[in-house]
C-alpha cells in the first residue's frame, strides 16, 4: 500500500469523524475517538513499515559493501513472497548488482590470468635468446653492453608482470585458507633467508619480540607481507646501517636507517612509486603490502624522522 493511499484514507477518516460529530452531537465524542484511534493505528502501520524498509536497505547496503570488499561473500537473496513490493525491489536490486559485480570480477580475473600467461612466454624466449648470445665469443664490448641492457630490462619486465599478477591474486585469494598465523615464525625464517644480503651490507639487526603476534590471514599472504617489509628495509638501507624489528601482541614495527625522504609519506603506498636514486626498483612492494593490509583487516602506517624510516602494521581494534 503506497503512502499516498494511506494519507488519503487518513483524510477520509478524519473528515468522516468531523462530519459525524456535527450531525450526531450526542455521539460526537465517540466518533472523534474512533477517528483518532484509526489515525494512530494507520500512523503506527506506516512507521513500522518504514522502519522495516530502512532496516532492509541498511542490511543490503552492508551486504553490497561486503561484496565489493570480498566477492566470495555474495549470496543470492532468499526471496520471501510475504514481503512488501518495495522489499522485493530492494532484494532484486541487490541480486542484480551482486551478479554484475561477480561477472565483472570473473572477466577481469580470467583476463589477468590469460594476459600473464601470454606475456610470460615471449619474455622467457627473449631472456633465453639473450643469455645464449652472451655466451658467444664474437661479440664486441659494445655488443655485450647492449645485450646486457636488453637482459636487465627483460628481467625487469618479467618482475613487473609477476608483481601485477600477484596484486590481482591478492584480491581473489585473500580469504582462502585463513588461519591464525605467527608473524614471529615468519620473521625468523625470513631473516635466515635474507642473511647473505644483510651480511653483505653489514646491517645490524635489532630484534625486540615482546609477544607472539598472530594474524587471521592466509599464511602465504602473511609471508608476502612480512617479506616485502623486510626487503624494503634492506633495499633502502645504508651500508653499515641498522634494522629494528619490534613485535607486540597487536603490532609489527620495522624501522631502518636510510636516505631522507624527498616526497610525502602517503605516496609510498602508491603503485609504481619509485625512489629516483634506484631506477631498477619497481615501486610495487609497499603497494602490495597496503593491499594485503586492506583486505586482511590491518592498518599500515609509514613514518619518517631524520633518515629513519618506520613501517607499522597493526591489528584493527
Secondary structure, DSSP 8 states (H G I E B T S, - for coil): --HHHHHHHHHHHHHHHHHHHHH-GGGHHHHHHHHHHHHHHHHHHHHHHHHHHHHHHHHHHHHHHHHHH-GGG-------TTS-HHHHHHHHHHHHHHHHHHHHHHHHHHHHHHHHHHHHHHHHHHHHHHHHHHT-SS--HHHHHHHHHHHHHHHHHHHHHHHHHHHHHHHHHTTTTEEEEEHHHHHHHHHHHTHHHHHHTT-EEEEEE-S--EEEEEHHHHHHHHHHHHHHHHHT--TT-EEEEEE-SSEEEEEEE-----S-GGGGGSTT---TT-TT--S-HHHHHHHHHHHTTEEEEEEEETTEEEEEEEE--
